[in-house]
Amino acid sequence: MPEITKETLIGDLIGIDRGVAGILMRAGMHCVGCPSAQGESLEEAAFVHGMDIDGLMDEINAYLSAKHAEN
């Protein structure tokens, strides 16, 4: 499983697992498909949207860990 950090680009994150887009959208980040968002880091995007980056990272990593455990 690839390591997800605050510096991971949104485009790379979606490329790792498209299911993460749903997490981001439910959190209020509805622009995940926008071309400019693809080059933003997870931390930059969270800041722009007023989100708690640590909570978002926890949710993404929990999702990826659970999915990895299934395989």
Backbone atoms as SQL, in Angstrom:
CREATE TABLE atoms (id INTEGER PRIMARY KEY, chain TEXT, resi INTEGER, resn TEXT, atom TEXT, x REAL, y REAL, z REAL);
INSERT INTO atoms VALUES
  (1, 'A', 1, 'MET', 'N', 0.850, -1.174, 0.000),
  (2, 'A', 1, 'MET', 'CA', 0.000, 0.000, 0.000),
  (3, 'A', 1, 'MET', 'C', 0.899, 1.241, 0.000),
  (4, 'A', 2, 'PRO', 'N', 0.669, 2.160, -0.930),
  (5, 'A', 2, 'PRO', 'CA', 1.473, 3.381, -0.973),
  (6, 'A', 2, 'PRO', 'C', 1.223, 4.257, 0.245),
  (7, 'A', 3, 'GLU', 'N', 2.256, 4.970, 0.658),
  (8, 'A', 3, 'GLU', 'CA', 2.110, 5.857, 1.806),
  (9, 'A', 3, 'GLU', 'C', 1.456, 7.162, 1.362),
  (10, 'A', 4, 'ILE', 'N', 0.408, 7.533, 2.061),
  (11, 'A', 4, 'ILE', 'CA', -0.297, 8.782, 1.785),
  (12, 'A', 4, 'ILE', 'C', 0.172, 9.798, 2.818),
  (13, 'A', 5, 'THR', 'N', 0.629, 10.943, 2.335),
  (14, 'A', 5, 'THR', 'CA', 1.068, 12.010, 3.234),
  (15, 'A', 5, 'THR', 'C', 0.287, 13.277, 2.911),
  (16, 'A', 6, 'LYS', 'N', 0.500, 14.296, 3.705),
  (17, 'A', 6, 'LYS', 'CA', -0.146, 15.582, 3.459),
  (18, 'A', 6, 'LYS', 'C', 0.327, 16.182, 2.136),
  (19, 'A', 7, 'GLU', 'N', 1.506, 15.774, 1.689),
  (20, 'A', 7, 'GLU', 'CA', 2.079, 16.299, 0.449),
  (21, 'A', 7, 'GLU', 'C', 1.613, 15.538, -0.798),
  (22, 'A', 8, 'THR', 'N', 0.897, 14.431, -0.614),
  (23, 'A', 8, 'THR', 'CA', 0.406, 13.658, -1.749),
  (24, 'A', 8, 'THR', 'C', -0.527, 14.526, -2.581),
  (25, 'A', 9, 'LEU', 'N', -0.295, 14.551, -3.878),
  (26, 'A', 9, 'LEU', 'CA', -1.140, 15.340, -4.773),
  (27, 'A', 9, 'LEU', 'C', -2.505, 14.686, -4.922),
  (28, 'A', 10, 'ILE', 'N', -3.530, 15.511, -5.036),
  (29, 'A', 10, 'ILE', 'CA', -4.900, 14.999, -5.204),
  (30, 'A', 10, 'ILE', 'C', -4.967, 14.061, -6.409),
  (31, 'A', 11, 'GLY', 'N', -4.354, 14.452, -7.514),
  (32, 'A', 11, 'GLY', 'CA', -4.365, 13.608, -8.710),
  (33, 'A', 11, 'GLY', 'C', -3.723, 12.256, -8.462),
  (34, 'A', 12, 'ASP', 'N', -2.610, 12.229, -7.731),
  (35, 'A', 12, 'ASP', 'CA', -1.941, 10.968, -7.406),
  (36, 'A', 12, 'ASP', 'C', -2.792, 10.135, -6.462),
  (37, 'A', 13, 'LEU', 'N', -3.422, 10.791, -5.512),
  (38, 'A', 13, 'LEU', 'CA', -4.269, 10.105, -4.539),
  (39, 'A', 13, 'LEU', 'C', -5.440, 9.406, -5.224),
  (40, 'A', 14, 'ILE', 'N', -6.077, 10.097, -6.148),
  (41, 'A', 14, 'ILE', 'CA', -7.192, 9.501, -6.887),
  (42, 'A', 14, 'ILE', 'C', -6.683, 8.352, -7.766),
  (43, 'A', 15, 'GLY', 'N', -5.466, 8.521, -8.293),
  (44, 'A', 15, 'GLY', 'CA', -4.865, 7.457, -9.098),
  (45, 'A', 15, 'GLY', 'C', -4.565, 6.206, -8.289),
  (46, 'A', 16, 'ILE', 'N', -4.249, 6.372, -7.016),
  (47, 'A', 16, 'ILE', 'CA', -3.959, 5.241, -6.139),
  (48, 'A', 16, 'ILE', 'C', -5.236, 4.448, -5.877),
  (49, 'A', 17, 'ASP', 'N', -6.317, 5.167, -5.616),
  (50, 'A', 17, 'ASP', 'CA', -7.607, 4.513, -5.365),
  (51, 'A', 17, 'ASP', 'C', -8.724, 5.514, -5.612),
  (52, 'A', 18, 'ARG', 'N', -9.522, 5.258, -6.630),
  (53, 'A', 18, 'ARG', 'CA', -10.592, 6.174, -7.003),
  (54, 'A', 18, 'ARG', 'C', -11.648, 6.322, -5.903),
  (55, 'A', 19, 'GLY', 'N', -11.720, 5.363, -5.002),
  (56, 'A', 19, 'GLY', 'CA', -12.671, 5.430, -3.902),
  (57, 'A', 19, 'GLY', 'C', -12.397, 6.584, -2.948),
  (58, 'A', 20, 'VAL', 'N', -11.165, 7.079, -2.945),
  (59, 'A', 20, 'VAL', 'CA', -10.819, 8.209, -2.078),
  (60, 'A', 20, 'VAL', 'C', -11.583, 9.462, -2.507),
  (61, 'A', 21, 'ALA', 'N', -11.946, 9.551, -3.782),
  (62, 'A', 21, 'ALA', 'CA', -12.709, 10.707, -4.272),
  (63, 'A', 21, 'ALA', 'C', -14.010, 10.849, -3.488),
  (64, 'A', 22, 'GLY', 'N', -14.654, 9.746, -3.170),
  (65, 'A', 22, 'GLY', 'CA', -15.888, 9.784, -2.388),
  (66, 'A', 22, 'GLY', 'C', -15.666, 10.338, -0.995),
  (67, 'A', 23, 'ILE', 'N', -14.556, 9.972, -0.376),
  (68, 'A', 23, 'ILE', 'CA', -14.228, 10.494, 0.956),
  (69, 'A', 23, 'ILE', 'C', -14.045, 12.000, 0.880),
  (70, 'A', 24, 'LEU', 'N', -13.288, 12.449, -0.117),
  (71, 'A', 24, 'LEU', 'CA', -13.031, 13.879, -0.267),
  (72, 'A', 24, 'LEU', 'C', -14.319, 14.643, -0.550),
  (73, 'A', 25, 'MET', 'N', -15.169, 14.097, -1.394),
  (74, 'A', 25, 'MET', 'CA', -16.421, 14.773, -1.730),
  (75, 'A', 25, 'MET', 'C', -17.364, 14.831, -0.531),
  (76, 'A', 26, 'ARG', 'N', -17.445, 13.747, 0.235),
  (77, 'A', 26, 'ARG', 'CA', -18.302, 13.752, 1.439),
  (78, 'A', 26, 'ARG', 'C', -17.800, 14.761, 2.463),
  (79, 'A', 27, 'ALA', 'N', -16.490, 15.003, 2.467),
  (80, 'A', 27, 'ALA', 'CA', -15.911, 15.967, 3.399),
  (81, 'A', 27, 'ALA', 'C', -16.139, 17.402, 2.950),
  (82, 'A', 28, 'GLY', 'N', -16.607, 17.581, 1.689),
  (83, 'A', 28, 'GLY', 'CA', -16.891, 18.923, 1.190),
  (84, 'A', 28, 'GLY', 'C', -15.953, 19.398, 0.100),
  (85, 'A', 29, 'MET', 'N', -15.062, 18.537, -0.338),
  (86, 'A', 29, 'MET', 'CA', -14.117, 18.877, -1.389),
  (87, 'A', 29, 'MET', 'C', -14.697, 18.395, -2.730),
  (88, 'A', 30, 'HIS', 'N', -15.614, 19.175, -3.267),
  (89, 'A', 30, 'HIS', 'CA', -16.341, 18.769, -4.471),
  (90, 'A', 30, 'HIS', 'C', -15.580, 19.018, -5.762),
  (91, 'A', 31, 'CYS', 'N', -14.400, 19.593, -5.672),
  (92, 'A', 31, 'CYS', 'CA', -13.647, 19.941, -6.872),
  (93, 'A', 31, 'CYS', 'C', -12.564, 18.919, -7.202),
  (94, 'A', 32, 'VAL', 'N', -12.659, 17.698, -6.701),
  (95, 'A', 32, 'VAL', 'CA', -11.583, 16.720, -6.893),
  (96, 'A', 32, 'VAL', 'C', -11.331, 16.398, -8.358),
  (97, 'A', 33, 'GLY', 'N', -12.296, 16.599, -9.217),
  (98, 'A', 33, 'GLY', 'CA', -12.111, 16.336, -10.639),
  (99, 'A', 33, 'GLY', 'C', -11.609, 17.540, -11.413),
  (100, 'A', 34, 'CYS', 'N', -11.526, 18.689, -10.783),
  (101, 'A', 34, 'CYS', 'CA', -11.072, 19.913, -11.428),
  (102, 'A', 34, 'CYS', 'C', -9.595, 19.791, -11.794),
  (103, 'A', 35, 'PRO', 'N', -9.222, 20.190, -12.997),
  (104, 'A', 35, 'PRO', 'CA', -7.811, 20.079, -13.399),
  (105, 'A', 35, 'PRO', 'C', -6.842, 20.785, -12.457),
  (106, 'A', 36, 'SER', 'N', -7.216, 21.923, -11.920),
  (107, 'A', 36, 'SER', 'CA', -6.293, 22.623, -11.022),
  (108, 'A', 36, 'SER', 'C', -6.157, 21.895, -9.687),
  (109, 'A', 37, 'ALA', 'N', -7.185, 21.199, -9.258),
  (110, 'A', 37, 'ALA', 'CA', -7.120, 20.458, -7.995),
  (111, 'A', 37, 'ALA', 'C', -6.170, 19.268, -8.098),
  (112, 'A', 38, 'GLN', 'N', -5.994, 18.748, -9.296),
  (113, 'A', 38, 'GLN', 'CA', -5.146, 17.577, -9.484),
  (114, 'A', 38, 'GLN', 'C', -3.697, 17.832, -9.072),
  (115, 'A', 39, 'GLY', 'N', -3.244, 19.078, -9.171),
  (116, 'A', 39, 'GLY', 'CA', -1.877, 19.419, -8.824),
  (117, 'A', 39, 'GLY', 'C', -1.704, 19.947, -7.414),
  (118, 'A', 40, 'GLU', 'N', -2.796, 20.004, -6.652),
  (119, 'A', 40, 'GLU', 'CA', -2.717, 20.471, -5.260),
  (120, 'A', 40, 'GLU', 'C', -2.391, 19.304, -4.346),
  (121, 'A', 41, 'SER', 'N', -1.647, 19.604, -3.301),
  (122, 'A', 41, 'SER', 'CA', -1.408, 18.577, -2.286),
  (123, 'A', 41, 'SER', 'C', -2.682, 18.422, -1.457),
  (124, 'A', 42, 'LEU', 'N', -2.768, 17.321, -0.776),
  (125, 'A', 42, 'LEU', 'CA', -3.916, 17.083, 0.101),
  (126, 'A', 42, 'LEU', 'C', -4.004, 18.178, 1.160),
  (127, 'A', 43, 'GLU', 'N', -2.858, 18.577, 1.678),
  (128, 'A', 43, 'GLU', 'CA', -2.849, 19.627, 2.702),
  (129, 'A', 43, 'GLU', 'C', -3.313, 20.965, 2.143),
  (130, 'A', 44, 'GLU', 'N', -2.863, 21.320, 0.937),
  (131, 'A', 44, 'GLU', 'CA', -3.287, 22.582, 0.320),
  (132, 'A', 44, 'GLU', 'C', -4.792, 22.594, 0.083),
  (133, 'A', 45, 'ALA', 'N', -5.303, 21.491, -0.448),
  (134, 'A', 45, 'ALA', 'CA', -6.737, 21.409, -0.730),
  (135, 'A', 45, 'ALA', 'C', -7.555, 21.478, 0.557),
  (136, 'A', 46, 'ALA', 'N', -7.087, 20.808, 1.598),
  (137, 'A', 46, 'ALA', 'CA', -7.797, 20.842, 2.883),
  (138, 'A', 46, 'ALA', 'C', -7.800, 22.258, 3.452),
  (139, 'A', 47, 'PHE', 'N', -6.685, 22.955, 3.327),
  (140, 'A', 47, 'PHE', 'CA', -6.593, 24.326, 3.830),
  (141, 'A', 47, 'PHE', 'C', -7.578, 25.234, 3.108),
  (142, 'A', 48, 'VAL', 'N', -7.616, 25.144, 1.784),
  (143, 'A', 48, 'VAL', 'CA', -8.502, 25.983, 0.976),
  (144, 'A', 48, 'VAL', 'C', -9.961, 25.752, 1.350),
  (145, 'A', 49, 'HIS', 'N', -10.300, 24.511, 1.688),
  (146, 'A', 49, 'HIS', 'CA', -11.683, 24.168, 2.013),
  (147, 'A', 49, 'HIS', 'C', -11.976, 24.224, 3.514),
  (148, 'A', 50, 'GLY', 'N', -11.006, 24.654, 4.306),
  (149, 'A', 50, 'GLY', 'CA', -11.222, 24.778, 5.748),
  (150, 'A', 50, 'GLY', 'C', -11.421, 23.454, 6.454),
  (151, 'A', 51, 'MET', 'N', -10.741, 22.422, 5.971),
  (152, 'A', 51, 'MET', 'CA', -10.896, 21.082, 6.546),
  (153, 'A', 51, 'MET', 'C', -9.768, 20.752, 7.503),
  (154, 'A', 52, 'ASP', 'N', -10.048, 19.868, 8.436),
  (155, 'A', 52, 'ASP', 'CA', -9.048, 19.347, 9.356),
  (156, 'A', 52, 'ASP', 'C', -8.221, 18.300, 8.617),
  (157, 'A', 53, 'ILE', 'N', -6.971, 18.643, 8.294),
  (158, 'A', 53, 'ILE', 'CA', -6.140, 17.737, 7.510),
  (159, 'A', 53, 'ILE', 'C', -5.869, 16.438, 8.258),
  (160, 'A', 54, 'ASP', 'N', -5.681, 16.493, 9.560),
  (161, 'A', 54, 'ASP', 'CA', -5.384, 15.272, 10.306),
  (162, 'A', 54, 'ASP', 'C', -6.572, 14.308, 10.309),
  (163, 'A', 55, 'GLY', 'N', -7.765, 14.836, 10.500),
  (164, 'A', 55, 'GLY', 'CA', -8.955, 13.990, 10.450),
  (165, 'A', 55, 'GLY', 'C', -9.169, 13.393, 9.068),
  (166, 'A', 56, 'LEU', 'N', -8.920, 14.199, 8.050),
  (167, 'A', 56, 'LEU', 'CA', -9.066, 13.727, 6.674),
  (168, 'A', 56, 'LEU', 'C', -8.051, 12.630, 6.378),
  (169, 'A', 57, 'MET', 'N', -6.805, 12.832, 6.813),
  (170, 'A', 57, 'MET', 'CA', -5.761, 11.820, 6.622),
  (171, 'A', 57, 'MET', 'C', -6.133, 10.522, 7.339),
  (172, 'A', 58, 'ASP', 'N', -6.657, 10.646, 8.555),
  (173, 'A', 58, 'ASP', 'CA', -7.068, 9.457, 9.310),
  (174, 'A', 58, 'ASP', 'C', -8.127, 8.674, 8.547),
  (175, 'A', 59, 'GLU', 'N', -9.112, 9.379, 7.997),
  (176, 'A', 59, 'GLU', 'CA', -10.191, 8.703, 7.272),
  (177, 'A', 59, 'GLU', 'C', -9.675, 8.034, 6.000),
  (178, 'A', 60, 'ILE', 'N', -8.825, 8.727, 5.262),
  (179, 'A', 60, 'ILE', 'CA', -8.269, 8.161, 4.030),
  (180, 'A', 60, 'ILE', 'C', -7.410, 6.942, 4.341),
  (181, 'A', 61, 'ASN', 'N', -6.534, 7.060, 5.334),
  (182, 'A', 61, 'ASN', 'CA', -5.656, 5.935, 5.672),
  (183, 'A', 61, 'ASN', 'C', -6.433, 4.746, 6.217),
  (184, 'A', 62, 'ALA', 'N', -7.500, 5.001, 6.982),
  (185, 'A', 62, 'ALA', 'CA', -8.331, 3.901, 7.483),
  (186, 'A', 62, 'ALA', 'C', -9.009, 3.182, 6.320),
  (187, 'A', 63, 'TYR', 'N', -9.523, 3.959, 5.362),
  (188, 'A', 63, 'TYR', 'CA', -10.153, 3.371, 4.178),
  (189, 'A', 63, 'TYR', 'C', -9.156, 2.510, 3.401),
  (190, 'A', 64, 'LEU', 'N', -7.972, 3.067, 3.143),
  (191, 'A', 64, 'LEU', 'CA', -6.967, 2.327, 2.370),
  (192, 'A', 64, 'LEU', 'C', -6.463, 1.094, 3.116),
  (193, 'A', 65, 'SER', 'N', -6.292, 1.211, 4.424),
  (194, 'A', 65, 'SER', 'CA', -5.851, 0.061, 5.226),
  (195, 'A', 65, 'SER', 'C', -6.884, -1.061, 5.192),
  (196, 'A', 66, 'ALA', 'N', -8.155, -0.699, 5.340),
  (197, 'A', 66, 'ALA', 'CA', -9.228, -1.704, 5.318),
  (198, 'A', 66, 'ALA', 'C', -9.301, -2.359, 3.945),
  (199, 'A', 67, 'LYS', 'N', -9.168, -1.584, 2.913),
  (200, 'A', 67, 'LYS', 'CA', -9.235, -2.129, 1.555),
  (201, 'A', 67, 'LYS', 'C', -8.031, -3.038, 1.292),
  (202, 'A', 68, 'HIS', 'N', -6.867, -2.642, 1.766),
  (203, 'A', 68, 'HIS', 'CA', -5.651, -3.437, 1.590),
  (204, 'A', 68, 'HIS', 'C', -5.774, -4.752, 2.353),
  (205, 'A', 69, 'ALA', 'N', -6.399, -4.723, 3.527),
  (206, 'A', 69, 'ALA', 'CA', -6.560, -5.934, 4.345),
  (207, 'A', 69, 'ALA', 'C', -7.476, -6.940, 3.655),
  (208, 'A', 70, 'GLU', 'N', -8.419, -6.437, 2.843),
  (209, 'A', 70, 'GLU', 'CA', -9.338, -7.323, 2.116),
  (210, 'A', 70, 'GLU', 'C', -8.613, -8.121, 1.042),
  (211, 'A', 71, 'ASN', 'N', -7.570, -7.548, 0.495),
  (212, 'A', 71, 'ASN', 'CA', -6.852, -8.189, -0.628),
  (213, 'A', 71, 'ASN', 'C', -5.783, -9.048, -0.097);
